[in-house]
């Protein structure tokens, strides 16, 4: 079968790949681009483990065809830290021990980052609703929510913003 | 499977029309990809419509708002003024899936997927929304409520696809609402749902009432005859009880793990009443706002 040629920017790197028409973005990220930080969970868009940012929108990469993303910008968990400097969310997840097995963690970090980019002062309820599409079977969610709230607070202070 | 991403309507139509096997339109893909992976469908051709000019746009047009077929839930709900214009459609659209699904799911997709429990179909129906459809025989329009014909089936002909949905302008003191019953507050599918559209005059007398019920029959139930019943009345407990009864008896639900026939019919009446109270309140608030 003839492969499709796709140009894409992943974590600000211009890349190209060949894919089959039925390959998902998740397949290509993990199997072809070796970006295995994005996890495969349910593969039906229910668990959020495969969350990435596609053209500034949070999506499940298991529900995106690789062929669709020609010309798009994608941000994955691998682009979250600034070289060796962890993103405040990553730092707070460690401090709060907001993970156990870790399978859901990349997806939750990507989703939480998308939330804080549009709202740096979310309420606990807003965080819980925003992350409802990210399933975690270990933590009971509470530590995750605390870590996101703490990271948001730190980021507000860093920004020297007027939020309390 | 062939993947195509045409850059014009014309090209998309001829691709769809010339393929003999199963074809599917891809915009958000939140239903199509799940169905492909589960083996429920094996399309010969997938047409990604997102390169077609205008298909991703929301436009205020003379007749109302035009919502392109590839506009996602998050784009809709972040568009200034749309939530105020149609709180009912906005809340129905917003209830679909997670933040991740909101980045992709579309009104046209929800409509064509034709689930009996689709959240936006009752909400679009009560607001008399219609679809702009293009195909090999040219352009046509059809009311949203005529598009789903059975679970998973729609009335589009070979080669046709929806390019946009029109939410028509409404009389001054009108509003709408959508509520549903689910065991969980997020990430769930309606066991029963109700959408209401209401128009009042400036003395709070009802001039128009439409109620549609989801997940209580093979397609959305559009409750008939409500307008005559309520014309020029005020909202009273007695009227609400009568409407709840009519709505309950309009249902033809199934028994399944999510709800029994009896439960669904009863809850449909309760939700219809609550949806009407909510839409009535919103329309009433407009009377005050305009008077001020």
Interface residues (C-beta under 8 A of the other chain):
Chain A: X4 X21 X22 X24 X43 X44 X45 X46 X48 X51 X54 X57 X58 X59 X60 X62 X63 X64 X65 X67 X68 X70 X111 X114 X115 X129 X130 X131 X132 X133 X134
Chain B: X1 X2 X3 X5 X26 X29 X30 X33 X34 X36 X37 X38 X46 X48 X50 X72 X74 X97 X98 X99 X100 X101 X103 X104 X186 X187
